[in-house]
Amino acid sequence: MFQKQLLDKLQLELPANTSLNEAIATALDISYDAAHRRSSFKSKFSLEESVILAQYYNLSLDRLFENTKDEIIAVEKTKLIHNETELQHYFEKSYESLHPLLNKKESHILYSAKDIPLFYTLENNLLSRFKMYVWLKLLDSAMVSKEFDSFSVSLSTLQSATALGNLYQNLNITEIWDITTVNSTLKQIHFYNQAGLLSNITALKLCKDLKLLITTISEKVKTENENYKFYYNELLLMNNNVLVSTKERQSLFVPFTILSYFQTSDRITCLQAEAFLNKQLQSSKLLNTAGEKEKLTFFNKVYSKIDALHQLIEASQILDFE
């Protein structure tokens, strides 16, 4: 019974031009005849073969035992991060997970942006270094009293981060933002500045870098780029969920802790997530096709948030000299 359910599930997931025997032979690295014996039930899958087959084709083995097929799913969880070495490993593993998907010609990313999408802050610049500082401050106990101006990361960590960030370039991307999407970054700059761990001069530079990033995004919205769609939603709070879709399959990435996430390629779950995100899109404004006034209104509201923090830090700096 189990073997039949597994094969039925696999058959549903395979592309139309791929035979069941071919799929089994490829995943298990066995001959076509050996695969045929398993598909015709003359031979049974071993436990190890079942797991390998499920992992190769992103099948949820737990669904084979459930009568209610949309209540329990299997997910992959990234490891928790406690130091810079593990942060680098996180970048590398994320790259390994995403590259096979995003490398496909028809791949598409749908990003519900509660915070500025991670990929925008994975460059070798001040803002990216600050974001890594914030992550490690919250995750690495050795960073408790570390000031940002004396913080640095290794070249290998920067290279891993940049490689992950570069995956986001020239893709078919849909992002959903709200005015509050920049809030967490602004709060982080303000908090560490107030705590005395981020100098006024550096905090002001970070505000300028953040404003430059938003300007870069606004320019992408203005250009006639069919591969980049920017939606503004003021009704619902985003949740940083990311849905990656290709012609063959989908993968959903759901935040778990600060950087770690759950990943699943369960077909039903991904379709449900896609349906929910599409509902969000229906209640959102596509700024790419909106009038100039609507575009300016949104981005000016974001700029005003950044300017407010910039002015607050400047005022604090003047008071320090009085």
ZAPA-751753 format. One record per residue (C-alpha): residue number from 1; residue in three letters; x, y, z. Coordinates in Angstrom, 3 decimals. Example, Ala and Ser with C-alpha at 12.3 -4.5 7.8 and 13.67 -1.06 7.14 Angstrom:
BEGIN
+------+------+----------+----------+----------+
! resi ! resn !     east !    north !       up !
+------+------+----------+----------+----------+
!    1 !  ALA !   12.300 !   -4.500 !    7.800 !
!    2 !  SER !   13.670 !   -1.060 !    7.140 !
+------+------+----------+----------+----------+
This chain:
BEGIN
+------+------+----------+----------+----------+
! resi ! resn !     east !    north !       up !
+------+------+----------+----------+----------+
!    1 !  MET !    0.000 !    0.000 !    0.000 !
!    2 !  PHE !    2.772 !    2.439 !    0.930 !
!    3 !  GLN !    4.697 !    1.752 !   -2.270 !
!    4 !  LYS !    1.609 !    2.329 !   -4.410 !
!    5 !  GLN !    0.856 !    5.616 !   -2.625 !
!    6 !  LEU !    4.443 !    6.742 !   -3.065 !
!    7 !  LEU !    4.424 !    5.895 !   -6.775 !
!    8 !  ASP !    1.021 !    7.534 !   -7.286 !
!    9 !  LYS !    2.298 !   10.677 !   -5.582 !
!   10 !  LEU !    5.470 !   10.652 !   -7.654 !
!   11 !  GLN !    3.513 !   10.192 !  -10.890 !
!   12 !  LEU !    1.455 !   13.302 !  -10.118 !
!   13 !  GLU !    4.554 !   15.422 !   -9.550 !
!   14 !  LEU !    6.482 !   14.377 !  -12.664 !
!   15 !  PRO !    6.543 !   16.458 !  -15.867 !
!   16 !  ALA !    4.381 !   15.024 !  -18.634 !
!   17 !  ASN !    7.370 !   13.882 !  -20.694 !
!   18 !  THR !    9.079 !   11.927 !  -17.866 !
!   19 !  SER !    8.266 !    8.249 !  -17.339 !
!   20 !  LEU !    7.887 !    6.777 !  -13.873 !
!   21 !  ASN !   10.630 !    4.198 !  -14.454 !
!   22 !  GLU !   12.991 !    6.877 !  -15.731 !
!   23 !  ALA !   12.325 !    8.997 !  -12.637 !
!   24 !  ILE !   12.993 !    6.095 !  -10.255 !
!   25 !  ALA !   16.165 !    5.038 !  -12.085 !
!   26 !  THR !   17.519 !    8.599 !  -12.042 !
!   27 !  ALA !   16.851 !    9.250 !   -8.360 !
!   28 !  LEU !   18.085 !    5.895 !   -7.073 !
!   29 !  ASP !   20.917 !    5.523 !   -9.610 !
!   30 !  ILE !   19.724 !    2.077 !  -10.646 !
!   31 !  SER !   19.037 !    0.413 !  -13.995 !
!   32 !  TYR !   15.810 !    0.866 !  -15.919 !
!   33 !  ASP !   14.971 !   -2.802 !  -15.339 !
!   34 !  ALA !   15.488 !   -2.463 !  -11.594 !
!   35 !  ALA !   13.270 !    0.616 !  -11.612 !
!   36 !  HIS !   10.607 !   -1.282 !  -13.549 !
!   37 !  ARG !   10.608 !   -4.088 !  -10.956 !
!   38 !  ARG !    9.824 !   -1.510 !   -8.286 !
!   39 !  SER !    7.149 !    0.294 !  -10.280 !
!   40 !  SER !    5.458 !   -3.027 !  -11.083 !
!   41 !  PHE !    5.646 !   -4.053 !   -7.384 !
!   42 !  LYS !    7.871 !   -7.070 !   -8.101 !
!   43 !  SER !   10.442 !   -5.492 !   -5.786 !
!   44 !  LYS !    9.864 !   -3.278 !   -2.759 !
!   45 !  PHE !   11.523 !    0.020 !   -1.990 !
!   46 !  SER !   13.836 !   -0.101 !    1.001 !
!   47 !  LEU !   13.333 !    2.607 !    3.635 !
!   48 !  GLU !   16.480 !    4.339 !    2.406 !
!   49 !  GLU !   15.275 !    4.251 !   -1.210 !
!   50 !  SER !   11.922 !    5.738 !   -0.210 !
!   51 !  VAL !   13.633 !    8.628 !    1.579 !
!   52 !  ILE !   16.042 !    9.242 !   -1.323 !
!   53 !  LEU !   13.172 !    9.213 !   -3.817 !
!   54 !  ALA !   11.130 !   11.618 !   -1.687 !
!   55 !  GLN !   14.034 !   14.012 !   -1.205 !
!   56 !  TYR !   15.000 !   13.951 !   -4.883 !
!   57 !  TYR !   11.506 !   14.905 !   -6.037 !
!   58 !  ASN !   10.502 !   17.009 !   -2.997 !
!   59 !  LEU !    7.713 !   14.689 !   -1.898 !
!   60 !  SER !    6.195 !   14.844 !    1.584 !
!   61 !  LEU !    6.252 !   11.301 !    2.904 !
!   62 !  ASP !    4.008 !   12.276 !    5.789 !
!   63 !  ARG !    1.156 !   12.956 !    3.359 !
!   64 !  LEU !    1.128 !    9.300 !    2.366 !
!   65 !  PHE !   -0.133 !    8.383 !    5.835 !
!   66 !  GLU !   -2.684 !   11.152 !    6.263 !
!   67 !  ASN !   -6.373 !   11.054 !    5.445 !
!   68 !  THR !   -6.567 !   14.845 !    5.728 !
!   69 !  LYS !   -4.005 !   15.798 !    3.153 !
!   70 !  ASP !   -3.580 !   19.492 !    3.893 !
!   71 !  GLU !   -3.078 !   19.543 !    7.672 !
!   72 !  ILE !    0.405 !   18.071 !    8.137 !
!   73 !  ILE !    3.378 !   18.618 !    5.864 !
!   74 !  ALA !    7.109 !   17.980 !    6.012 !
!   75 !  VAL !    9.368 !   21.045 !    6.028 !
!   76 !  GLU !   13.089 !   21.654 !    5.999 !
!   77 !  LYS !   14.386 !   24.032 !    8.668 !
!   78 !  THR !   17.627 !   25.962 !    8.350 !
!   79 !  LYS !   20.060 !   25.703 !   11.230 !
!   80 !  LEU !   20.044 !   28.385 !   13.904 !
!   81 !  ILE !   22.835 !   30.964 !   13.771 !
!   82 !  HIS !   25.072 !   31.747 !   16.745 !
!   83 !  ASN !   28.192 !   33.304 !   15.196 !
!   84 !  GLU !   29.690 !   34.640 !   11.971 !
!   85 !  THR !   30.825 !   31.204 !   10.775 !
!   86 !  GLU !   27.246 !   29.956 !   10.974 !
!   87 !  LEU !   26.032 !   33.154 !    9.287 !
!   88 !  GLN !   28.341 !   32.426 !    6.365 !
!   89 !  HIS !   27.067 !   28.842 !    6.285 !
!   90 !  TYR !   23.499 !   30.232 !    6.216 !
!   91 !  PHE !   24.314 !   32.340 !    3.149 !
!   92 !  GLU !   25.915 !   29.344 !    1.435 !
!   93 !  LYS !   23.041 !   26.934 !    2.199 !
!   94 !  SER !   20.465 !   29.512 !    1.116 !
!   95 !  TYR !   22.365 !   29.918 !   -2.142 !
!   96 !  GLU !   22.411 !   26.136 !   -2.634 !
!   97 !  SER !   18.650 !   25.951 !   -2.034 !
!   98 !  LEU !   17.723 !   28.861 !   -4.291 !
!   99 !  HIS !   20.196 !   28.596 !   -7.142 !
!  100 !  PRO !   18.664 !   25.482 !   -8.774 !
!  101 !  LEU !   15.272 !   27.196 !   -8.699 !
!  102 !  LEU !   16.258 !   30.708 !   -9.735 !
!  103 !  ASN !   18.626 !   29.439 !  -12.414 !
!  104 !  LYS !   15.638 !   28.190 !  -14.395 !
!  105 !  LYS !   14.517 !   30.489 !  -17.206 !
!  106 !  GLU !   10.864 !   30.706 !  -16.150 !
!  107 !  SER !   11.426 !   31.093 !  -12.399 !
!  108 !  HIS !    9.392 !   33.684 !  -10.503 !
!  109 !  ILE !    9.707 !   35.125 !   -6.985 !
!  110 !  LEU !    6.725 !   36.443 !   -5.045 !
!  111 !  TYR !    7.963 !   38.302 !   -1.946 !
!  112 !  SER !    5.675 !   39.543 !    0.834 !
!  113 !  ALA !    7.980 !   42.221 !    2.251 !
!  114 !  LYS !    7.367 !   42.932 !    5.919 !
!  115 !  ASP !   10.997 !   44.097 !    5.972 !
!  116 !  ILE !   13.246 !   45.248 !    3.154 !
!  117 !  PRO !   13.915 !   42.050 !    1.181 !
!  118 !  LEU !   17.066 !   40.369 !    2.425 !
!  119 !  PHE !   18.649 !   40.307 !   -1.036 !
!  120 !  TYR !   18.863 !   44.113 !   -1.155 !
!  121 !  THR !   21.118 !   44.179 !    1.900 !
!  122 !  LEU !   23.671 !   41.587 !    0.814 !
!  123 !  GLU !   26.244 !   43.805 !   -0.831 !
!  124 !  ASN !   29.665 !   45.027 !    0.189 !
!  125 !  ASN !   28.503 !   48.409 !    1.510 !
!  126 !  LEU !   27.816 !   50.159 !    4.807 !
!  127 !  LEU !   24.115 !   49.309 !    4.993 !
!  128 !  SER !   24.751 !   45.603 !    4.333 !
!  129 !  ARG !   27.517 !   45.532 !    6.943 !
!  130 !  PHE !   25.144 !   47.158 !    9.432 !
!  131 !  LYS !   22.441 !   44.559 !    8.785 !
!  132 !  MET !   24.976 !   41.770 !    9.438 !
!  133 !  TYR !   25.981 !   43.588 !   12.605 !
!  134 !  VAL !   22.350 !   43.686 !   13.772 !
!  135 !  TRP !   21.813 !   39.996 !   13.023 !
!  136 !  LEU !   24.945 !   38.929 !   14.876 !
!  137 !  LYS !   24.229 !   41.297 !   17.781 !
!  138 !  LEU !   20.942 !   39.485 !   18.283 !
!  139 !  LEU !   22.338 !   35.992 !   17.735 !
!  140 !  ASP !   25.950 !   35.965 !   18.969 !
!  141 !  SER !   26.474 !   36.403 !   22.718 !
!  142 !  ALA !   30.078 !   37.491 !   22.070 !
!  143 !  MET !   28.755 !   40.611 !   20.296 !
!  144 !  VAL !   26.905 !   42.069 !   23.301 !
!  145 !  SER !   29.087 !   45.157 !   23.796 !
!  146 !  LYS !   30.520 !   45.381 !   20.279 !
!  147 !  GLU !   30.304 !   48.819 !   18.649 !
!  148 !  PHE !   29.427 !   48.987 !   14.972 !
!  149 !  ASP !   32.399 !   51.164 !   14.023 !
!  150 !  SER !   34.766 !   48.416 !   15.209 !
!  151 !  PHE !   32.764 !   45.622 !   13.580 !
!  152 !  SER !   33.884 !   43.813 !   10.458 !
!  153 !  VAL !   33.198 !   40.485 !    8.784 !
!  154 !  SER !   35.549 !   38.223 !    6.893 !
!  155 !  LEU !   36.004 !   38.394 !    3.142 !
!  156 !  SER !   34.577 !   34.871 !    2.794 !
!  157 !  THR !   31.377 !   35.911 !    4.602 !
!  158 !  LEU !   31.029 !   38.960 !    2.360 !
!  159 !  GLN !   31.568 !   36.838 !   -0.733 !
!  160 !  SER !   28.924 !   34.319 !    0.374 !
!  161 !  ALA !   26.460 !   37.126 !    1.116 !
!  162 !  THR !   27.141 !   38.844 !   -2.208 !
!  163 !  ALA !   26.685 !   35.595 !   -4.134 !
!  164 !  LEU !   23.283 !   35.104 !   -2.496 !
!  165 !  GLY !   22.303 !   38.712 !   -3.160 !
!  166 !  ASN !   23.320 !   38.431 !   -6.819 !
!  167 !  LEU !   20.774 !   35.636 !   -7.321 !
!  168 !  TYR !   18.096 !   38.313 !   -7.043 !
!  169 !  GLN !   19.369 !   40.248 !  -10.041 !
!  170 !  ASN !   17.523 !   40.160 !  -13.389 !
!  171 !  LEU !   14.814 !   37.778 !  -12.191 !
!  172 !  ASN !   11.065 !   37.757 !  -12.635 !
!  173 !  ILE !   10.154 !   39.321 !   -9.277 !
!  174 !  THR !    6.938 !   40.503 !   -7.654 !
!  175 !  GLU !    7.244 !   42.355 !   -4.342 !
!  176 !  ILE !    4.467 !   43.517 !   -2.029 !
!  177 !  TRP !    5.410 !   46.445 !    0.220 !
!  178 !  ASP !    3.775 !   48.739 !    2.715 !
!  179 !  ILE !    5.018 !   52.080 !    4.040 !
!  180 !  THR !    6.092 !   50.170 !    7.172 !
!  181 !  THR !    8.461 !   47.869 !    5.255 !
!  182 !  VAL !   11.381 !   50.184 !    6.119 !
!  183 !  ASN !   10.429 !   50.467 !    9.796 !
!  184 !  SER !   12.594 !   47.693 !   11.228 !
!  185 !  THR !   15.755 !   49.037 !    9.573 !
!  186 !  LEU !   15.009 !   52.560 !   10.821 !
!  187 !  LYS !   14.364 !   51.236 !   14.328 !
!  188 !  GLN !   17.651 !   49.347 !   14.280 !
!  189 !  ILE !   19.623 !   52.452 !   13.291 !
!  190 !  HIS !   17.868 !   54.515 !   15.949 !
!  191 !  PHE !   18.211 !   51.880 !   18.676 !
!  192 !  TYR !   21.942 !   51.294 !   18.300 !
!  193 !  ASN !   22.574 !   54.994 !   17.912 !
!  194 !  GLN !   20.704 !   55.704 !   21.153 !
!  195 !  ALA !   22.535 !   52.824 !   22.846 !
!  196 !  GLY !   25.876 !   54.435 !   22.039 !
!  197 !  LEU !   26.984 !   51.577 !   19.784 !
!  198 !  LEU !   26.505 !   53.500 !   16.546 !
!  199 !  SER !   28.040 !   56.961 !   16.147 !
!  200 !  ASN !   25.945 !   59.877 !   14.924 !
!  201 !  ILE !   28.139 !   60.279 !   11.849 !
!  202 !  THR !   27.752 !   56.615 !   10.860 !
!  203 !  ALA !   24.023 !   56.631 !   11.659 !
!  204 !  LEU !   23.560 !   59.593 !    9.298 !
!  205 !  LYS !   25.506 !   57.751 !    6.585 !
!  206 !  LEU !   23.233 !   54.743 !    7.052 !
!  207 !  CYS !   20.167 !   56.942 !    6.580 !
!  208 !  LYS !   21.650 !   58.243 !    3.340 !
!  209 !  ASP !   22.454 !   54.708 !    2.166 !
!  210 !  LEU !   18.931 !   53.551 !    3.003 !
!  211 !  LYS !   17.460 !   56.479 !    1.086 !
!  212 !  LEU !   19.712 !   55.639 !   -1.865 !
!  213 !  LEU !   18.469 !   52.047 !   -1.810 !
!  214 !  ILE !   14.839 !   53.176 !   -1.845 !
!  215 !  THR !   15.660 !   55.561 !   -4.706 !
!  216 !  THR !   17.200 !   52.667 !   -6.655 !
!  217 !  ILE !   14.025 !   50.631 !   -6.120 !
!  218 !  SER !   11.834 !   53.568 !   -7.167 !
!  219 !  GLU !   13.821 !   53.860 !  -10.402 !
!  220 !  LYS !   13.186 !   50.168 !  -11.103 !
!  221 !  VAL !    9.473 !   50.831 !  -10.667 !
!  222 !  LYS !    9.569 !   53.702 !  -13.148 !
!  223 !  THR !   11.309 !   51.789 !  -15.903 !
!  224 !  GLU !    9.450 !   49.558 !  -18.330 !
!  225 !  ASN !   10.709 !   46.309 !  -16.846 !
!  226 !  GLU !    8.233 !   43.474 !  -17.243 !
!  227 !  ASN !   10.280 !   41.281 !  -14.906 !
!  228 !  TYR !    9.876 !   43.540 !  -11.877 !
!  229 !  LYS !    6.485 !   44.290 !  -10.342 !
!  230 !  PHE !    6.127 !   46.424 !   -7.229 !
!  231 !  TYR !    2.825 !   46.389 !   -5.333 !
!  232 !  TYR !    1.741 !   48.693 !   -2.513 !
!  233 !  ASN !   -0.644 !   47.207 !    0.044 !
!  234 !  GLU !   -1.872 !   49.368 !    2.907 !
!  235 !  LEU !   -4.507 !   46.949 !    4.229 !
!  236 !  LEU !   -2.536 !   43.861 !    5.268 !
!  237 !  LEU !    0.697 !   43.347 !    7.162 !
!  238 !  MET !    3.315 !   41.494 !    5.145 !
!  239 !  ASN !    5.076 !   38.466 !    6.668 !
!  240 !  ASN !    8.334 !   38.023 !    4.685 !
!  241 !  ASN !    7.048 !   34.831 !    3.059 !
!  242 !  VAL !    8.779 !   34.059 !   -0.240 !
!  243 !  LEU !    7.257 !   31.831 !   -2.903 !
!  244 !  VAL !    9.583 !   30.662 !   -5.680 !
!  245 !  SER !    7.855 !   29.131 !   -8.703 !
!  246 !  THR !    9.303 !   27.318 !  -11.689 !
!  247 !  LYS !    7.656 !   25.362 !  -14.472 !
!  248 !  GLU !    8.354 !   22.105 !  -12.624 !
!  249 !  ARG !    7.671 !   22.979 !   -8.982 !
!  250 !  GLN !    7.301 !   25.605 !   -6.268 !
!  251 !  SER !    9.065 !   26.236 !   -2.961 !
!  252 !  LEU !    7.747 !   28.280 !   -0.056 !
!  253 !  PHE !   10.090 !   29.952 !    2.444 !
!  254 !  VAL !    8.496 !   30.940 !    5.770 !
!  255 !  PRO !   10.411 !   32.890 !    8.490 !
!  256 !  PHE !   11.179 !   30.924 !   11.653 !
!  257 !  THR !   13.555 !   33.077 !   13.713 !
!  258 !  ILE !   15.575 !   36.176 !   12.804 !
!  259 !  LEU !   17.203 !   34.651 !    9.724 !
!  260 !  SER !   16.282 !   30.975 !    9.763 !
!  261 !  TYR !   13.250 !   29.752 !    7.869 !
!  262 !  PHE !   11.102 !   26.766 !    7.058 !
!  263 !  GLN !   11.161 !   25.565 !    3.467 !
!  264 !  THR !    8.662 !   23.285 !    1.807 !
!  265 !  SER !    8.024 !   22.220 !   -1.769 !
!  266 !  ASP !    4.774 !   20.496 !   -0.868 !
!  267 !  ARG !    2.556 !   21.084 !   -3.884 !
!  268 !  ILE !   -0.726 !   21.669 !   -2.054 !
!  269 !  THR !    0.838 !   24.008 !    0.517 !
!  270 !  CYS !    2.597 !   26.058 !   -2.175 !
!  271 !  LEU !   -0.622 !   26.357 !   -4.176 !
!  272 !  GLN !   -2.481 !   27.524 !   -1.067 !
!  273 !  ALA !    0.247 !   30.083 !   -0.340 !
!  274 !  GLU !    0.112 !   31.265 !   -3.946 !
!  275 !  ALA !   -3.653 !   31.692 !   -3.734 !
!  276 !  PHE !   -3.327 !   33.736 !   -0.536 !
!  277 !  LEU !   -0.566 !   35.934 !   -1.957 !
!  278 !  ASN !   -2.591 !   36.483 !   -5.119 !
!  279 !  LYS !   -5.457 !   37.718 !   -2.942 !
!  280 !  GLN !   -3.026 !   40.192 !   -1.415 !
!  281 !  LEU !   -2.104 !   41.335 !   -4.904 !
!  282 !  GLN !   -5.766 !   41.893 !   -5.735 !
!  283 !  SER !   -6.060 !   44.353 !   -2.839 !
!  284 !  SER !   -2.740 !   46.037 !   -3.701 !
!  285 !  LYS !   -1.802 !   48.824 !   -6.079 !
!  286 !  LEU !    0.672 !   47.942 !   -8.849 !
!  287 !  LEU !    2.886 !   51.036 !   -8.812 !
!  288 !  ASN !    4.580 !   50.128 !  -12.109 !
!  289 !  THR !    1.403 !   51.009 !  -13.992 !
!  290 !  ALA !    0.098 !   53.610 !  -11.537 !
!  291 !  GLY !    0.174 !   57.334 !  -12.258 !
!  292 !  GLU !    3.168 !   59.484 !  -11.366 !
!  293 !  LYS !    1.301 !   61.000 !   -8.426 !
!  294 !  GLU !    0.641 !   57.609 !   -6.826 !
!  295 !  LYS !    4.268 !   56.549 !   -7.241 !
!  296 !  LEU !    5.564 !   59.793 !   -5.774 !
!  297 !  THR !    3.096 !   59.625 !   -2.895 !
!  298 !  PHE !    4.283 !   56.174 !   -1.839 !
!  299 !  PHE !    8.008 !   56.800 !   -2.112 !
!  300 !  ASN !    7.790 !   60.280 !   -0.596 !
!  301 !  LYS !    6.123 !   58.737 !    2.465 !
!  302 !  VAL !    9.039 !   56.315 !    2.758 !
!  303 !  TYR !   11.570 !   59.119 !    2.266 !
!  304 !  SER !    9.846 !   61.185 !    4.959 !
!  305 !  LYS !   10.335 !   58.348 !    7.444 !
!  306 !  ILE !   14.041 !   58.212 !    6.668 !
!  307 !  ASP !   14.331 !   62.024 !    6.751 !
!  308 !  ALA !   12.619 !   62.121 !   10.154 !
!  309 !  LEU !   15.237 !   59.807 !   11.637 !
!  310 !  HIS !   18.017 !   61.741 !    9.897 !
!  311 !  GLN !   16.761 !   64.994 !   11.438 !
!  312 !  LEU !   16.414 !   63.375 !   14.864 !
!  313 !  ILE !   20.026 !   62.196 !   14.785 !
!  314 !  GLU !   21.223 !   65.585 !   13.539 !
!  315 !  ALA !   19.369 !   67.308 !   16.376 !
!  316 !  SER !   20.963 !   64.929 !   18.851 !
!  317 !  GLN !   24.358 !   65.647 !   17.355 !
!  318 !  ILE !   23.869 !   69.415 !   17.814 !
!  319 !  LEU !   22.803 !   68.927 !   21.432 !
!  320 !  ASP !   25.947 !   66.871 !   22.072 !
!  321 !  PHE !   28.107 !   69.847 !   21.047 !
!  322 !  GLU !   26.220 !   72.407 !   23.132 !
+------+------+----------+----------+----------+
